[in-house]
């Protein structure tokens, strides 16, 4: 009977250890930290209300019909950047965090400005020009 208890507790310890190692890497499988805003494309542009940045400096926007989201980040100098969340290694969707973006498939990570922090990706993320006017941030998708 003691042997059975020992084996059971050993197996449970292994399962907890494995779960602790695996679950952090599955962040893309669960609900994201940042909600994704659906947006209509009009004349090759997508608009985001500037008030959206009152709650968080990072907004994720998915143009209608697109597979990938665009990360729009309000920077400390009050300017904005827009990056396509498509890994430059093998075109997988990226997961956003306050510290940058990551690919859950092969482990590439990117800094908030889109530069590669860790490979296997070698190219920076695609950027889109943005303009501001009339309380809206406009992402110009044609570039």
C-alpha positions as CSV (number, residue, x, y, z in Angstrom):
1,X,0.0,0.0,0.0
2,X,2.8,2.4,0.8
3,X,4.4,1.8,-2.6
4,X,1.1,2.7,-4.3
5,X,0.9,6.0,-2.5
6,X,4.5,6.8,-3.3
7,X,3.9,6.1,-7.0
8,X,0.7,8.1,-7.1
9,X,2.3,11.1,-5.4
10,X,5.3,10.9,-7.7
11,X,3.1,10.8,-10.8
12,X,1.1,13.8,-9.5
13,X,4.3,15.8,-8.9
14,X,5.5,15.0,-12.4
15,X,2.1,16.2,-13.8
16,X,2.2,19.5,-11.9
17,X,5.8,20.1,-13.0
18,X,4.9,19.4,-16.6
19,X,1.9,21.7,-16.4
20,X,3.9,24.5,-14.9
21,X,6.4,24.2,-17.8
22,X,3.9,23.9,-20.6
23,X,1.0,26.2,-19.7
24,X,2.9,29.5,-19.9
25,X,3.7,28.7,-23.5
26,X,0.0,28.2,-24.4
27,X,-1.0,31.8,-23.9
28,X,-2.1,32.0,-27.5
29,X,-4.6,29.2,-26.9
30,X,-6.6,31.0,-24.3
31,X,-8.3,34.4,-24.3
32,X,-5.8,37.1,-25.1
33,X,-4.8,39.8,-22.6
34,X,-5.9,42.4,-25.1
35,X,-9.3,42.4,-26.8
36,X,-9.3,42.5,-30.6
37,X,-11.2,45.3,-32.1
38,X,-13.0,44.4,-35.4
39,X,-12.7,47.2,-38.0
40,X,-14.2,47.9,-41.4
41,X,-11.8,48.7,-44.3
42,X,-12.8,51.9,-46.2
43,X,-10.7,53.1,-49.1
44,X,-7.7,51.0,-48.0
45,X,-7.8,52.4,-44.4
46,X,-9.0,51.4,-41.0
47,X,-9.9,53.9,-38.3
48,X,-9.6,53.6,-34.5
49,X,-11.0,56.1,-32.1
50,X,-8.3,57.8,-30.1
51,X,-10.3,57.3,-26.9
52,X,-9.5,53.6,-27.2
53,X,-6.0,54.4,-26.0
54,X,-7.3,55.9,-22.7
55,X,-7.5,52.5,-21.2
56,X,-4.4,50.9,-22.7
57,X,-1.5,52.1,-24.9
58,X,-1.9,48.9,-27.0
59,X,-4.9,48.2,-29.1
60,X,-5.3,45.2,-31.4
61,X,-7.3,45.8,-34.6
62,X,-8.4,43.2,-37.0
63,X,-9.5,44.6,-40.4
64,X,-12.6,42.8,-41.7
65,X,-11.7,39.7,-43.7
66,X,-8.1,39.6,-42.4
67,X,-6.6,36.6,-40.6
68,X,-4.0,38.7,-38.7
69,X,-4.5,41.6,-36.3
70,X,-2.6,44.9,-36.3
71,X,-1.0,46.1,-33.1
72,X,-1.4,49.8,-32.6
73,X,0.7,51.1,-29.8
74,X,0.7,54.6,-28.3
75,X,4.4,55.4,-27.5
76,X,5.8,57.5,-24.7
77,X,6.4,60.4,-27.0
78,X,2.6,60.4,-27.9
79,X,3.2,59.0,-31.4
80,X,1.7,55.8,-32.6
81,X,2.9,52.7,-34.5
82,X,1.0,50.0,-36.3
83,X,2.5,46.5,-36.8
84,X,1.1,43.5,-38.5
85,X,1.1,40.6,-36.0
86,X,2.3,38.0,-38.6
87,X,5.5,36.2,-37.7
88,X,8.2,36.9,-40.3
89,X,9.5,33.3,-39.9
90,X,6.6,31.2,-41.1
91,X,3.6,33.6,-41.1
92,X,2.0,32.5,-37.9
93,X,-0.2,34.9,-35.8
94,X,1.6,36.6,-33.0
95,X,0.5,37.0,-29.4
96,X,0.7,40.5,-28.0
97,X,1.9,41.6,-24.5
98,X,3.0,44.9,-23.0
99,X,6.6,43.8,-23.6
100,X,6.3,42.9,-27.3
101,X,5.0,40.1,-29.4
102,X,5.7,36.4,-29.5
103,X,5.1,33.4,-31.8
104,X,3.9,30.4,-29.9
105,X,4.8,28.0,-32.7
106,X,8.6,28.4,-33.0
107,X,9.4,30.8,-30.2
108,X,10.3,34.0,-32.1
109,X,9.8,37.2,-30.1
110,X,9.7,40.8,-31.2
111,X,10.2,44.1,-29.4
112,X,7.4,46.6,-29.2
113,X,8.8,48.4,-32.2
114,X,8.8,45.2,-34.3
115,X,12.5,44.4,-34.3
116,X,13.4,40.7,-33.7
117,X,14.3,40.0,-30.1
118,X,14.8,36.2,-30.6
119,X,14.7,34.0,-33.6
120,X,14.2,31.9,-35.6
121,X,12.6,35.0,-37.3
122,X,15.2,37.3,-38.9
123,X,13.1,40.2,-40.3
124,X,11.2,43.0,-38.5
125,X,7.4,43.1,-38.5
126,X,5.6,44.9,-41.3
127,X,4.6,48.4,-40.3
128,X,1.8,50.6,-41.6
129,X,1.7,54.4,-41.7
130,X,-0.8,56.1,-39.4
131,X,-2.3,59.5,-39.3
132,X,-4.3,61.3,-36.7
133,X,-7.2,63.7,-37.2
134,X,-10.7,64.4,-35.9
135,X,-10.3,62.1,-32.9
136,X,-9.4,59.1,-35.0
137,X,-6.2,57.2,-35.7
138,X,-6.2,56.0,-39.3
139,X,-4.1,53.0,-40.4
140,X,-3.2,53.2,-44.1
141,X,-3.2,49.6,-45.3
142,X,-2.0,50.3,-48.8
143,X,1.8,50.8,-48.5
